[in-house]
Amino acid sequence: MATEISIRLAKVGDEDAPALVGQATFLETFSGVLDGTAIVEHCRAAHSSAQYRQWLEDPRYTVWVAEVIPGNAPVGYLVLAPPDLPLADPSRDLELKRIYLLGRYHGGGTGKRLLAQAVEQARSMGAARLLLGVYAGNDAAIGFYRRQGFGNLTERKFNVGGRVYDDHVLSLSLST
């Protein structure tokens, strides 16, 4: 039986859904790569309900939630934000701050649908580029972004648990 996924704009009150998915997918992706204590601490700060509520209350941020039907259990989400990456131009760029989807839902088109929402929103806001940061060792995510047209912009360092990791900063031109 095929699983249907709906995507909707999140609103204040939905913050627990992306927090839960963010923590689960971060653990799923980085267990065996990062120290377990560092994962827990990172998730406590970066994937707290309070963090998502702050973004949902800020009109500069847009959050979409992907939910499985029936039941509307959250399985993914995306955050579109002002850019906070090296070489970003705040007057013309937006950042794909987070795009997370539980592993069992990879390959079904939901990631592409979430990304399409962000691209459409960014274009409607007049952005010239969509930027994102991705762990240099996350080959699956990098492959997905490249298939969607993202290219290399620069590199950055990302600190988790006092250890520094390499990230790629990728860029997608939004000109049509």
Number of C-alpha atoms within 10 A of each C-alpha: 3 5 9 11 21 15 19 13 14 19 16 13 12 18 22 18 20 31 23 18 22 26 20 18 18 19 18 12 14 15 12 9 10 15 13 14 10 15 18 15 13 18 19 15 11 14 22 18 20 15 16 24 18 12 20 21 13 12 8 11 17 22 25 22 28 27 20 16 12 10 7 13 14 23 25 28 28 26 23 26 23 20 20 16 20 13 13 20 15 13 11 15 26 31 25 23 22 18 21 24 24 17 13 8 15 13 10 13 11 21 21 15 15 23 21 13 18 24 21 11 15 23 16 9 12 14 20 18 21 26 28 25 25 20 18 16 14 13 11 9 15 19 11 14 20 14 10 13 11 20 17 13 16 14 18 16 14 15 11 15 14 8 11 11 14 15 18 21 22 24 24 20 15 15 9 5
